[in-house]
Amino acid sequence: MRWVFFSLLFVNAVALVWQLLAPGDKASAADTNLAQRSRLEGVPGITLLNELKHNELAAMLQKKKRLRMTAKIDALPAANSEKPLCTLVGPFKQLLKAEYFVERMSALDINAEVQEVEIPEDVGFWVYLPPEVSRKEALRRLHELQGKGIDSYVIPKGELANGISFGMFSQQALALSRQKQMQSQGYDVEIKEVARSFKEVWAILKPAEAEKLGEDLWQKVLSGNPELDRRQNFCPTVASSDNFN
């Protein structure tokens, strides 16, 4: 009887130990699987988008949308700015086309005006000989250079008037090459950086006039002129291309 009693006691003890250890093994296995999964995904504890709950994902997207809208609002001119914003339409390839556009606006009871805007280009590099003491000396120097087959001309006006030009270059390396070439022939030429520009024709509408045109009407006005652009800029004038960007 004692043997049977001790046998049952042993079996019960083993069963109790197994029940106590079983949950820990399962938890350990789950932790192991999670650790392996984290290593495979490259970042410990990372949460994938497809594992997020629907409401959590929606909240994230809404927050991102609010940040974008805030950035756009911050980029707009201040509502209380002292400088009003005019609407510019252009550039027109011909002055006549700009005037025709102004007439079309007038037919809609909208006042607009044509303006020539000077747009700076990249800096140019001017290779030249400093001015001679007189026009006569400049022409004598030019005759000498052209007699050697060197392409050049007399600068007619400006601070370098009566100087000799050897060309305007868009790249400094090309200007330096030309300078070296002329120096090898005994001419002490110099290089001057010159701000270059060109003019564009735009039609200008003051704020009150531009407001008369709704977005639908703007689309109709510009639909037949795909080369034209509509922008806003401070009134009443535009000094440079920076204002257009």
Rosetta blueprint (number, residue, H / E / L):
1 M L
2 R H
3 W H
4 V H
5 F H
6 F H
7 S H
8 L H
9 L H
10 F H
11 V H
12 N H
13 A H
14 V H
15 A H
16 L H
17 V H
18 W H
19 Q H
20 L H
21 L H
22 A H
23 P H
24 G H
25 D H
26 K H
27 A H
28 S H
29 A H
30 A H
31 D H
32 T H
33 N H
34 L H
35 A H
36 Q H
37 R H
38 S H
39 R H
40 L H
41 E H
42 G L
43 V L
44 P L
45 G L
46 I L
47 T L
48 L L
49 L H
50 N H
51 E H
52 L L
53 K L
54 H H
55 N H
56 E H
57 L H
58 A H
59 A H
60 M H
61 L H
62 Q H
63 K H
64 K H
65 K H
66 R H
67 L H
68 R H
69 M H
70 T H
71 A H
72 K H
73 I H
74 D H
75 A H
76 L L
77 P L
78 A L
79 A L
80 N L
81 S L
82 E L
83 K L
84 P L
85 L E
86 C E
87 T E
88 L E
89 V E
90 G E
91 P E
92 F E
93 K L
94 Q L
95 L H
96 L H
97 K H
98 A H
99 E H
100 Y H
101 F H
102 V H
103 E H
104 R H
105 M H
106 S H
107 A H
108 L L
109 D L
110 I L
111 N L
112 A L
113 E E
114 V E
115 Q E
116 E E
117 V E
118 E E
119 I E
120 P E
121 E E
122 D E
123 V E
124 G E
125 F E
126 W E
127 V E
128 Y E
129 L E
130 P L
131 P L
132 E L
133 V L
134 S L
135 R H
136 K H
137 E H
138 A H
139 L H
140 R H
141 R H
142 L H
143 H H
144 E H
145 L H
146 Q H
147 G H
148 K L
149 G L
150 I L
151 D L
152 S L
153 Y E
154 V E
155 I L
156 P L
157 K L
158 G L
159 E L
160 L L
161 A L
162 N L
163 G L
164 I E
165 S E
166 F E
167 G E
168 M E
169 F E
170 S L
171 Q L
172 Q H
173 A H
174 L H
175 A H
176 L H
177 S H
178 R H
179 Q H
180 K H
181 Q H
182 M H
183 Q H
184 S L
185 Q L
186 G L
187 Y L
188 D L
189 V L
190 E E
191 I E
192 K E
193 E E
194 V E
195 A E
196 R E
197 S E
198 F E
199 K E
200 E E
201 V E
202 W E
203 A E
204 I E
205 L E
206 K L
207 P H
208 A H
209 E H
210 A H
211 E L
212 K L
213 L L
214 G L
215 E H
216 D H
217 L H
218 W H
219 Q H
220 K H
221 V H
222 L H
223 S H
224 G L
225 N L
226 P L
227 E L
228 L L
229 D E
230 R E
231 R E
232 Q E
233 N E
234 F E
235 C L
236 P L
237 T L
238 V L
239 A L
240 S L
241 S H
242 D H
243 N H
244 F H
245 N L
